[in-house]
């Protein structure tokens, strides 16, 4: 294991993103289509928030009561905007931060994903899954 390896070596660089004007229905489609759990919200390549699939589940009472009705879900999603649901108080890392440092942040803060930012621009995302895959390659 390389002690000082930068997070840029394991991050996802081709990031699926949303804009604050996109709908929550679009967000759900992206989560399902790309089989991901976190989507950065950007404005001109600058990250302004992070939306997780869990955030969507929290506002969808259809999931809570066991209703399998897309109309109900769409109605709920239309009641909120991405900006209202996303997390806007973010921690991010630099592409040059070490994998070890990023792993420590993820573990201590109990995050599952961190945006990777260089010169105020989103350049990637790193998740706990990326870290697990990296560790598995070491064995």
Order of alpha helices (4+ residues) and beta strands (2+ residues): beta-alpha-beta-beta-alpha-alpha-alpha-alpha-beta-alpha-beta-beta-alpha
